[in-house]
Amino acid sequence: MTQPPSPLDRTAAKAKYGPWAVIAGASDGTGEGFARELAAMGINLVLSSRRREVLEALGEELATAHGIEYRVLVQDLMVAGAGQAILDAADDLDVGLYVSNAGADAVGRGFLDEPAERWHRMVTMNVTNVIDTCYGFCRKMRERGGGGLVIMSSGSALGGIPFLSMYSSTKAFESNFCEGLWAELKPHNIDVLCVLAPLMDTPCFRRNTDGTGFLMDPAGAFDPFEVSHDALEWLPHGPLLMYPNLVGGEDMRPEMAERRARVEAVMALGSSFNEPAAT
Ligand SMILES: NC(=O)c1ccc[n+]([C@@H]2O[C@H](COP(=O)([O-])OP(=O)(O)OC[C@H]3O[C@@H](n4cnc5c(N)ncnc54)[C@H](OP(=O)(O)O)[C@@H]3O)[C@@H](O)[C@H]2O)c1
């Protein structure tokens, strides 16, 4: 994988991103990977998804292995108010990191072939509840003087994809949102990273493609635990972490640097909106 400019200093990271982290979509795939990495750093966890037993088993295992505390929240992110429920579950905790992990498309069908309600549910998960959680957690991080935010987007954010039109649109929201926030929140010592994730061999991806004509070649797909590891390594170096289409593909650092330079240039222009007019 494309290496970050410097390895993550895990002691400093624990101080900045701890003592508590919240993971939305923590029960498997990259979400589980984040939980395992953060617990190994000694960071306490709020683990949220729809399957209580899986979350409880993971939390218990990590608490025993690393001496951390954990809290479980069963919450479907596709319902209105889920973002507030996640904020409420962590209201009494000092949260240094929020990971918005869940967000895959379990539909994968033509825009006109599903009830519009399904697409609105995707927007609720990948847009509305992302806004609500990021707003709540990042305001608190600004008060406490720092923290981190990771949002799992997708390579599909880079352009429209037939039969994933709504999915790629919500993922584009996430990447644009993160690029802006990265620059806005930098002065407040809050690191923001959006992961434009590649094809990954996750339980969810297998469930979603099971019975379809899509054949998963594990050798061509990334390991989700490697991606969550990379994401934490890259968190201080946002705004985007990009991947090649295939395992062993090209180094994405030039493209990531180009995107960052564009955000920095726009930041200089955008900042002038917040300054008083010259008299
Ligand atoms: N897999 C890929 O190839 C791929 C490619 C590009 C981008 N991504 C992105 O990477 C992230 C992780 O992908 P993934 O493949 O692991 O699938 P995912 O379904 O987005 O994530 C799995 C995790 O999210 C939880 N989850 C799923 N739907 C949920 C809902 N409605 N409410 C609450 N929790 C929910 C699952 O737990 P429960 O089942 O217990 O709720 C599980 O913990 C997503 O944002 C996805 O868009 C994935």
The ligand as an SDF file (V2000), in Angstrom:
LIG
                    3D

 48 52  0  0  0  0  0  0  0  0999 V2000
  -16.4490   -3.7920    0.4930 N   0  0  0  0  0  0  0  0  0  0  0  0
  -16.0410   -3.0720   -0.5330 C   0  0  0  0  0  0  0  0  0  0  0  0
  -15.5850   -3.5850   -1.5440 O   0  0  0  0  0  0  0  0  0  0  0  0
  -16.1140   -1.5650   -0.4560 C   0  0  0  0  0  0  0  0  0  0  0  0
  -15.6310   -0.8280   -1.5560 C   0  0  0  0  0  0  0  0  0  0  0  0
  -15.6270    0.5540   -1.4850 C   0  0  0  0  0  0  0  0  0  0  0  0
  -16.1010    1.1810   -0.3480 C   0  0  0  0  0  0  0  0  0  0  0  0
  -16.5720    0.4510    0.6880 N   0  0  0  0  0  0  0  0  0  0  0  0
  -17.0560    1.1760    1.8880 C   0  0  0  0  0  0  0  0  0  0  0  0
  -16.4030    0.6700    3.0340 O   0  0  0  0  0  0  0  0  0  0  0  0
  -17.2880    0.7020    4.1510 C   0  0  0  0  0  0  0  0  0  0  0  0
  -17.3870   -0.6910    4.7560 C   0  0  0  0  0  0  0  0  0  0  0  0
  -17.9010   -1.5550    3.7730 O   0  0  0  0  0  0  0  0  0  0  0  0
  -18.3580   -3.0600    4.0280 P   0  0  0  0  0  0  0  0  0  0  0  0
  -18.1810   -3.7910    2.7480 O   0  0  0  0  0  0  0  0  0  0  0  0
  -17.7060   -3.6050    5.2460 O   0  0  0  0  0  0  0  0  0  0  0  0
  -19.9280   -2.9640    4.2810 O   0  0  0  0  0  0  0  0  0  0  0  0
  -20.8670   -2.1060    5.2650 P   0  0  0  0  0  0  0  0  0  0  0  0
  -22.1760   -2.7520    5.3140 O   0  0  0  0  0  0  0  0  0  0  0  0
  -20.8790   -0.6720    4.8670 O   0  0  0  0  0  0  0  0  0  0  0  0
  -20.1480   -2.1900    6.6540 O   0  0  0  0  0  0  0  0  0  0  0  0
  -20.2560   -3.2910    7.4890 C   0  0  0  0  0  0  0  0  0  0  0  0
  -20.5120   -2.8000    8.8940 C   0  0  0  0  0  0  0  0  0  0  0  0
  -21.5560   -1.8470    8.9110 O   0  0  0  0  0  0  0  0  0  0  0  0
  -22.6860   -2.3440    9.6690 C   0  0  0  0  0  0  0  0  0  0  0  0
  -23.8980   -1.9150    8.9880 N   0  0  0  0  0  0  0  0  0  0  0  0
  -24.2680   -2.1880    7.7150 C   0  0  0  0  0  0  0  0  0  0  0  0
  -25.4700   -1.6260    7.4530 N   0  0  0  0  0  0  0  0  0  0  0  0
  -25.8420   -0.9820    8.5800 C   0  0  0  0  0  0  0  0  0  0  0  0
  -26.9880   -0.2170    8.9420 C   0  0  0  0  0  0  0  0  0  0  0  0
  -27.9970   -0.0220    8.0910 N   0  0  0  0  0  0  0  0  0  0  0  0
  -27.0470    0.2970   10.1890 N   0  0  0  0  0  0  0  0  0  0  0  0
  -26.0460    0.0950   11.0720 C   0  0  0  0  0  0  0  0  0  0  0  0
  -24.9380   -0.6140   10.7860 N   0  0  0  0  0  0  0  0  0  0  0  0
  -24.8520   -1.1550    9.5510 C   0  0  0  0  0  0  0  0  0  0  0  0
  -22.4770   -3.8460    9.7150 C   0  0  0  0  0  0  0  0  0  0  0  0
  -22.9670   -4.4120   10.9040 O   0  0  0  0  0  0  0  0  0  0  0  0
  -24.4180   -5.0380   11.1470 P   0  0  0  0  0  0  0  0  0  0  0  0
  -24.6880   -5.9900   10.0260 O   0  0  0  0  0  0  0  0  0  0  0  0
  -24.2340   -5.6800   12.4960 O   0  0  0  0  0  0  0  0  0  0  0  0
  -25.3770   -3.8780   11.2130 O   0  0  0  0  0  0  0  0  0  0  0  0
  -20.9460   -3.9420    9.7500 C   0  0  0  0  0  0  0  0  0  0  0  0
  -20.4840   -3.6870   11.0560 O   0  0  0  0  0  0  0  0  0  0  0  0
  -18.6230    1.2470    3.6280 C   0  0  0  0  0  0  0  0  0  0  0  0
  -18.7280    2.6200    3.8950 O   0  0  0  0  0  0  0  0  0  0  0  0
  -18.5430    1.0000    2.1270 C   0  0  0  0  0  0  0  0  0  0  0  0
  -19.3280    1.9130    1.3870 O   0  0  0  0  0  0  0  0  0  0  0  0
  -16.6060   -0.9100    0.6680 C   0  0  0  0  0  0  0  0  0  0  0  0
  1  2  1  0
  2  3  2  0
  2  4  1  0
  4  5  1  0
  4 48  2  0
  5  6  2  0
  6  7  1  0
  7  8  2  0
  8  9  1  0
  8 48  1  0
  9 10  1  0
  9 46  1  0
 10 11  1  0
 11 12  1  0
 11 44  1  0
 12 13  1  0
 13 14  1  0
 14 15  2  0
 14 16  1  0
 14 17  1  0
 17 18  1  0
 18 19  2  0
 18 20  1  0
 18 21  1  0
 21 22  1  0
 22 23  1  0
 23 24  1  0
 23 42  1  0
 24 25  1  0
 25 26  1  0
 25 36  1  0
 26 27  1  0
 26 35  1  0
 27 28  2  0
 28 29  1  0
 29 30  1  0
 29 35  2  0
 30 31  1  0
 30 32  2  0
 32 33  1  0
 33 34  2  0
 34 35  1  0
 36 37  1  0
 36 42  1  0
 37 38  1  0
 38 39  2  0
 38 40  1  0
 38 41  1  0
 42 43  1  0
 44 45  1  0
 44 46  1  0
 46 47  1  0
M  CHG  2   8   1  16  -1
M  END
$$$$
